[in-house]
């Protein structure tokens, strides 16, 4: 692997992060060589810990993780060493590569018992406390400085080097460029007052930073997402959001910086890979996601149509900026066939998994066949996994879309190709309906009223989207129906496997989609011809 170099963007501080010779993790954590040519194995305790984490894809069998890359950072604290391993489970047919950052401490870290991975004994006979690094303030600070300084990591004890940081400049209201945090505007590093891990995440690990300036003034907080499943190529969460921010969009958080690295990867043609390892951006504290806001409104039967309409406007504005700033593509017959084949394949898997869907098979195929013959819009980059949980309602600012990464375990190629904007719209429509289904499940006597409430929200969302985008459904209506059906089929499989008591919600949606018009017409969303 080639040593990555630091980048200088905007007002990045010129000082590089360097490593002293004694900042290498001791042999207690080194592990032994494997027989599969992938590099040294992690200690058994560490592999077992990783397999129990929510971000690990396969926990149904024993795992043995092997290193395919490693790098180190200075901790700034005596007795604390920082190391990140890129690891692969040779028994995983998908050959998923994970990022596993750890800190190793001579003395236990107070209050971090939940993050303790294992206690190892080094060759010197001394105990070493190994922690999941995002929960360790030493790692959190070093990672942020790597980005703010545009620095580079040092090789780990297995050799090679993986990471360098980049500050991501974004336009400010006055037209000047700055890094995503206030520190970038004047070249002065912020002080990390505190850091903690965001709870409840499944696919990645995010660190929340409270920052202060050199004069003690409180700065805007930052959130840094540490990607757990790694892919060769640019992560769309970084590239799409940064592109939107540079285009001046107010509907995404401002980016701060990212970490890019390289590792050995058996999934690539030459056995090496390079991609994003972490992404820091503006954090919006004390803000609820739209799912909670909408669900609360549905429970109280509060009129939400004005906000739903403005959310449609925000979604269309993001689509417009993406179409302007990123490549688009014609919907060729080959592309249309590939998309429809994907819908059909997922539908077959859903029918096989949920027997109650078998009676709908002919009607499902009819919806997809109609979509194949419909008029398709030009393809473009979209969010890809849009629903109410991916949107924040920020006081004084309005709607903000987040998490453009897509499904982390899906191939990066699938998550970065141009797609149909109606797919995002369908995801949002299903989300409004799911809020109604949730309330109906809680209070069956309110089913009729809350269904009407959701229909009004869906209609208002489509009105706002059509107003901002200039698109009306017209001949493309079969596309929206097909993508919404695809979402509902996915929900049915998910509920069958995870929450069987909730299965009636997507089943009712599928029945409605296949038997009646579930997207109420309006003056804005009109039929053509």
C-alpha positions in Angstrom: 0.0 0.0 0.0 1.1 3.5 -0.8 1.5 6.1 1.9 -1.4 8.6 1.5 -0.5 12.3 1.4 -2.3 15.2 3.1 -4.4 17.7 1.2 -4.6 21.4 1.7 -7.9 23.0 1.0 -9.1 26.6 1.8 -7.6 27.8 5.1 -6.3 24.4 6.3 -3.6 24.5 8.9 -0.3 23.7 7.4 1.0 21.5 10.2 0.9 17.7 9.6 0.1 15.2 12.1 3.2 13.1 12.8 3.9 10.0 14.9 6.7 9.4 17.4 8.5 6.1 17.2 7.0 4.8 20.5 3.4 5.2 19.4 2.9 1.7 18.0 0.5 -0.7 19.6 2.3 -3.3 21.7 2.4 -7.0 20.7 -0.5 -7.7 23.1 -2.8 -6.6 20.2 -0.7 -7.8 17.3 -2.2 -11.3 16.9 -0.7 -14.1 14.9 -0.5 -14.7 11.1 -3.4 -16.4 9.4 -3.2 -19.1 6.8 -5.4 -17.4 4.2 -2.9 -14.7 3.0 -4.9 -11.9 4.5 -2.5 -10.7 7.1 -2.4 -11.2 10.8 -5.4 -12.3 12.7 -7.1 -10.2 15.4 -7.2 -11.6 18.9 -10.1 -14.0 19.4 -11.7 -11.7 22.0 -11.7 -8.8 19.5 -13.2 -10.9 16.7 -15.9 -12.1 19.0 -16.7 -8.6 20.1 -16.9 -7.3 16.5 -19.3 -10.1 15.6 -21.7 -9.0 18.3 -22.0 -5.4 17.0 -25.1 -4.1 15.2 -22.9 -3.0 12.3 -21.5 -6.5 11.7 -23.4 -8.1 8.8 -23.3 -11.8 9.8 -23.5 -13.0 13.4 -24.8 -16.5 12.7 -21.4 -18.2 12.8 -18.0 -18.0 14.4 -15.7 -15.4 12.8 -12.0 -14.9 12.5 -11.1 -11.4 11.4 -7.9 -10.8 9.5 -6.2 -7.4 8.9 -6.1 -6.1 5.4 -4.8 -2.6 6.5 -3.8 -0.7 9.6 -2.8 2.8 10.6 -2.1 4.8 13.7 -2.7 8.3 15.1 -1.0 10.2 17.9 -3.2 10.2 21.0 -1.8 13.3 22.7 -2.0 11.4 26.0 0.7 9.3 27.7 -0.1 5.7 28.0 -2.8 5.9 25.2 -2.2 4.4 21.8 -4.6 4.6 18.8 -4.8 2.1 16.0 -7.3 1.4 13.2 -7.5 -2.0 11.6 -9.3 -2.7 8.3 -10.4 -6.3 8.8 -12.0 -9.0 6.7 -13.9 -12.1 7.7 -12.6 -14.8 5.3 -15.8 -16.8 5.9 -18.1 -14.1 4.6 -19.0 -14.7 1.0 -19.5 -11.0 0.4 -15.9 -10.4 1.6 -17.0 -7.4 3.6 -14.2 -5.2 4.9 -14.9 -3.4 8.2 -13.2 -0.5 9.9 -12.3 -1.3 13.5 -10.6 1.6 15.4 -9.3 0.8 18.9 -7.5 2.6 21.7 -5.2 0.7 24.0 -4.6 2.2 27.4 -2.3 1.4 30.3 -5.0 2.4 32.7 -8.7 1.8 32.4 -10.7 4.7 31.0 -13.3 5.8 33.7 -16.9 5.6 32.6 -16.1 3.6 29.4 -17.0 0.1 30.6 -19.6 -0.3 27.8 -16.9 0.4 25.2 -14.3 -2.1 26.7 -13.5 -4.7 24.1 -11.0 -6.8 26.0 -8.1 -6.8 28.4 -4.9 -8.2 27.0 -1.5 -9.0 28.5 1.5 -7.8 26.6 4.9 -9.4 26.3 6.0 -7.2 29.2 3.4 -8.9 31.4 1.4 -5.7 31.8 -2.3 -5.5 31.2 -3.7 -3.4 28.3 -7.2 -2.1 28.2 -8.6 -2.2 24.6 -11.6 0.1 23.8 -13.8 0.7 20.9 -12.1 3.9 19.9 -15.1 6.2 19.0 -16.0 6.1 22.7 -12.5 7.3 23.7 -12.0 11.1 23.8 -8.4 10.6 22.7 -9.4 9.0 19.4 -12.2 11.4 18.8 -9.9 14.4 19.1 -7.2 12.8 17.0 -9.7 11.9 14.2 -11.1 15.4 14.1 -7.6 17.0 14.0 -6.7 14.7 11.2 -9.4 16.3 9.1 -8.9 19.9 10.2 -5.2 19.7 9.6 -5.3 17.8 6.4 -2.9 15.4 8.0 -1.8 11.9 7.3 -1.7 8.8 9.5 1.4 6.7 10.3 1.8 3.1 9.2 0.6 0.5 11.7 2.9 -2.2 13.0 1.9 -4.5 10.1 3.2 -1.9 7.6 1.3 0.1 5.1 -0.6 3.3 5.5 -4.3 3.9 5.1 -5.5 7.4 5.9 -5.3 11.1 5.2 -7.7 13.8 6.2 -9.3 16.5 4.1 -11.1 19.7 5.1 -14.1 20.3 3.0 -14.6 23.9 2.1 -18.2 25.1 1.6 -19.5 28.5 0.5 -20.6 31.0 3.2 -23.4 33.6 2.8 -20.9 36.3 1.9 -19.5 34.2 -1.0 -16.2 33.3 0.7 -15.2 29.7 1.3 -14.7 28.1 4.7 -14.3 24.7 6.2 -17.5 23.3 7.6 -16.7 24.5 11.1 -16.0 28.0 12.4 -12.4 26.9 12.9 -11.9 26.8 9.1 -12.7 30.5 8.7 -9.7 31.8 10.5 -7.3 28.9 10.5 -7.5 28.5 14.3 -8.1 25.0 15.6 -11.1 24.5 17.9 -10.8 22.9 21.3 -12.7 19.7 21.8 -14.6 20.3 25.0 -16.2 16.9 25.0 -17.2 14.0 22.7 -19.6 11.1 22.9 -21.0 8.4 20.7 -24.5 8.8 19.3 -26.6 5.9 20.5 -29.0 3.8 18.5 -27.1 3.6 15.2 -26.9 0.3 13.4 -24.7 0.6 10.3 -22.0 3.1 11.5 -20.7 4.9 14.6 -21.1 8.6 15.0 -19.2 10.9 17.4 -20.7 14.2 18.6 -18.2 17.0 19.4 -18.8 20.0 21.6 -16.2 22.6 20.5 -14.9 25.9 21.7 -12.7 28.6 20.2 -9.4 29.8 21.6 -11.2 32.5 23.5 -13.6 30.0 25.1 -16.5 30.9 22.9 -18.8 28.0 22.2 -18.7 26.9 18.5 -21.2 25.0 16.5 -21.1 21.3 17.4 -19.9 18.7 14.8 -20.9 15.1 14.2 -18.4 12.6 12.6 -19.6 9.4 11.1 -17.1 6.6 11.3 -18.0 4.2 8.5 -17.9 0.5 9.6 -18.4 -1.3 6.3 -15.9 -0.1 3.7 -16.1 0.0 -0.1 -13.7 0.9 -2.9 -14.7 4.3 -4.2 -16.3 7.5 -3.0 -18.9 7.1 -0.3 -22.1 8.9 -1.6 -22.8 10.3 1.9 -19.6 12.4 1.5 -19.7 13.2 -2.2 -23.4 13.9 -2.6 -23.8 16.0 0.5 -20.6 18.0 -0.2 -21.8 18.6 -3.8 -25.1 19.9 -2.5 -23.4 22.1 0.1 -21.1 23.6 -2.6 -24.1 24.3 -4.7 -25.5 26.4 -1.9 -28.2 24.1 -0.8 -29.8 24.9 2.6 -31.4 21.5 2.7 -28.3 19.6 3.9 -25.9 20.0 6.8 -22.6 21.8 6.1 -19.7 19.3 5.7 -16.6 19.7 7.8 -14.1 17.1 6.6 -13.5 13.5 5.7 -10.8 10.8 6.0 -9.8 8.8 2.9 -7.8 5.7 3.1 -6.6 2.6 1.2 -6.5 -1.1 2.2 -6.0 -4.5 0.6 -9.3 -5.8 -0.8 -9.9 -9.1 -2.5 -13.1 -7.7 -4.2 -11.1 -5.4 -6.5 -9.3 -6.4 -9.7 -5.8 -5.5 -8.4 -6.5 -6.4 -4.8 -6.3 -2.8 -3.4 -9.0 -0.4 -2.6 -9.4 3.3 -1.6 -12.5 4.9 -0.1 -13.9 7.1 2.6 -13.4 6.1 6.2 -15.1 8.9 8.1 -17.1 12.1 7.4 -17.7 15.1 9.7 -20.4 17.6 9.3 -22.5 20.2 11.0 -24.5 18.8 13.9 -28.0 20.0 14.6 -28.6 19.4 18.3 -32.0 19.1 19.9 -33.8 18.5 16.6 -36.2 15.7 16.0 -36.3 13.7 12.8 -39.4 14.1 10.7 -40.7 10.6 11.6 -41.2 11.6 15.2 -42.6 15.0 14.2 -45.1 13.4 11.8 -46.0 10.6 14.1 -46.8 13.0 16.9 -48.9 15.1 14.5 -50.8 12.0 13.4 -51.5 10.9 16.9 -52.9 14.4 17.7 -54.8 14.7 14.3 -52.9 17.9 13.7 -53.1 19.4 10.3 -49.6 18.7 8.7 -50.4 19.5 5.1 -48.4 22.8 5.0 -45.3 21.2 6.4 -45.8 18.2 4.1 -46.0 20.5 1.1 -42.8 22.3 2.2 -41.1 18.9 2.5 -42.1 18.2 -1.1 -40.5 21.5 -2.1 -37.3 20.7 -0.2 -37.1 17.2 -1.8 -37.5 18.7 -5.3 -34.9 21.4 -4.6 -32.4 18.7 -3.6 -33.2 16.8 -6.8 -32.8 19.9 -8.9 -29.4 20.7 -7.4 -28.2 17.1 -7.9 -29.3 17.1 -11.5 -27.4 20.3 -12.1 -24.2 19.4 -10.3 -23.8 15.7 -11.0 -24.0 13.5 -14.1 -27.3 12.5 -15.5 -28.2 9.7 -18.0 -30.8 8.8 -20.6 -33.1 5.9 -19.5 -32.1 3.5 -22.3 -34.0 0.3 -22.9 -31.1 -1.6 -21.2 -31.3 0.5 -18.1 -35.0 0.3 -17.9 -34.8 -3.4 -18.2 -32.2 -3.7 -15.5 -34.3 -1.6 -13.1 -37.5 -3.6 -13.8 -35.6 -6.9 -13.4 -34.4 -5.7 -10.0 -38.0 -4.9 -8.9 -39.2 -8.3 -10.1 -36.4 -10.2 -8.4 -37.1 -8.4 -5.0 -40.8 -9.2 -5.5 -40.1 -12.9 -6.0 -38.0 -13.0 -2.8 -40.8 -11.2 -0.9 -43.4 -13.6 -2.1 -41.2 -16.5 -1.1 -40.6 -15.1 2.3 -44.2 -13.9 3.0 -46.7 -16.6 1.8 -49.6 -14.2 2.2 -48.3 -12.3 -0.8 -48.6 -15.2 -3.2 -52.1 -14.3 -4.2 -50.9 -10.9 -5.3 -48.2 -12.2 -7.7 -50.1 -11.6 -11.0 -51.1 -8.1 -9.9 -47.5 -7.3 -8.8 -46.2 -8.3 -12.2 -48.9 -6.2 -13.9 -47.7 -3.1 -12.0 -44.1 -3.7 -13.0 -45.0 -4.4 -16.6 -46.9 -1.1 -16.7 -43.9 0.7 -15.3 -41.6 -0.8 -18.0 -43.9 0.7 -20.7 -44.2 4.1 -19.0 -42.5 7.4 -20.0 -39.3 7.5 -17.9 -37.6 10.8 -16.8 -33.9 11.4 -17.3 -31.9 9.5 -14.6 -29.9 11.4 -12.0 -28.4 11.1 -8.6 -31.0 10.9 -5.8 -31.0 10.3 -2.1 -31.6 6.6 -2.6 -33.1 5.8 0.8 -35.4 8.7 1.5 -38.0 8.4 4.3 -39.1 10.6 7.2 -36.3 9.2 9.4 -33.7 10.7 7.0 -35.1 14.3 7.4 -34.8 16.8 10.2 -37.1 19.7 11.0 -34.8 22.5 12.1 -36.4 25.5 13.8 -35.8 28.7 11.8 -34.3 26.7 8.9 -36.9 24.2 7.8 -36.3 20.7 6.4 -32.8 19.3 6.2 -32.0 15.9 4.5 -29.4 13.7 5.9 -27.7 10.3 5.4 -27.1 10.1 1.7 -25.0 6.9 2.1 -27.7 4.4 1.1 -27.6 0.9 2.4 -24.0 0.5 3.7 -23.8 -3.2 2.8 -25.1 -2.8 -0.8 -22.5 -2.6 -3.5 -21.2 1.0 -3.9 -21.9 0.8 -7.7 -25.6 0.3 -6.9 -25.6 3.3 -4.5 -23.9 5.7 -6.8 -25.5 5.2 -10.2 -28.1 7.6 -11.6 -31.6 6.6 -10.7 -35.3 7.7 -11.0 -36.3 10.6 -8.8 -39.7 9.0 -8.2 -37.9 6.4 -6.1 -37.3 9.0 -3.4 -40.8 10.3 -3.7 -42.2 6.8 -3.2 -40.1 6.3 -0.1 -41.6 9.5 1.4 -45.1 8.5 0.5 -44.7 5.1 2.2 -43.3 6.9 5.3 -46.4 9.0 5.6 -48.6 5.9 5.3 -46.5 4.1 7.8 -47.1 6.8 10.3 -50.8 6.3 9.8 -50.5 2.6 10.1 -48.6 3.0 13.4 -51.4 5.1 14.9 -54.0 2.8 13.6 -52.2 -0.1 15.3 -52.2 1.8 18.5 -55.8 2.9 18.2 -57.8 0.7 15.8 -60.9 2.9 16.1 -59.0 5.8 14.5 -58.1 3.9 11.3 -60.4 5.8 9.0 -59.5 9.2 10.3 -55.8 8.7 10.3 -55.8 7.2 6.9 -57.5 10.3 5.6 -54.9 12.4 7.5 -52.1 10.5 5.7 -53.8 10.9 2.3 -53.9 14.6 2.8 -50.2 14.7 3.7 -49.2 12.6 0.7 -51.3 14.8 -1.6 -49.6 18.0 -0.1 -46.1 16.5 -0.4 -46.7 15.7 -4.1 -48.2 19.2 -4.7 -45.0 20.8 -3.2 -42.7 18.4 -5.2 -44.6 19.1 -8.4 -44.6 22.9 -7.8 -40.8 23.0 -7.2 -39.7 20.5 -9.8 -42.1 21.3 -12.6 -42.9 17.5 -12.9 -46.4 16.1 -12.9 -47.0 12.4 -12.7 -48.8 12.1 -16.1 -47.5 9.1 -18.0 -44.9 8.5 -15.3 -47.5 7.6 -12.7 -46.9 3.8 -13.2 -43.3 4.4 -12.1 -44.3 5.9 -8.8 -46.7 3.1 -8.2 -44.0 0.5 -9.0 -41.5 2.1 -6.6 -44.0 2.5 -3.9 -45.0 -1.2 -4.3 -41.4 -2.2 -4.2 -41.0 -0.3 -0.8 -44.1 -1.9 0.6 -42.8 -5.4 -0.4 -39.5 -4.7 1.3 -41.4 -3.6 4.4 -43.4 -6.8 4.4 -40.2 -8.9 4.4 -38.7 -6.8 7.1 -41.7 -7.0 9.4 -42.1 -10.8 8.8 -38.5 -11.3 9.9 -38.2 -8.7 12.7 -41.7 -7.6 13.9 -44.4 -10.1 12.8 -47.0 -8.2 14.7 -46.4 -5.2 12.4 -46.8 -7.2 9.2 -50.5 -6.1 8.7 -49.3 -2.5 8.0 -47.4 -3.2 4.8 -49.8 -6.0 3.8 -52.7 -3.4 3.9 -50.6 -1.0 1.8 -49.9 -3.7 -0.8 -53.6 -4.6 -1.0 -54.5 -1.0 -1.5 -51.8 -0.4 -4.0 -53.0 -3.3 -6.1 -56.7 -2.6 -5.8 -57.2 1.2 -5.9 -55.6 4.6 -6.5 -53.6 5.3 -3.3 -52.0 8.5 -4.6 -54.9 11.0 -4.5 -55.0 13.4 -7.5 -54.6 17.1 -7.1 -54.4 20.1 -9.4 -50.6 20.0 -9.2 -50.3 16.2 -9.7 -52.4 15.9 -12.7 -52.9 13.2 -15.4 -51.8 14.1 -18.9 -53.4 13.1 -22.2 
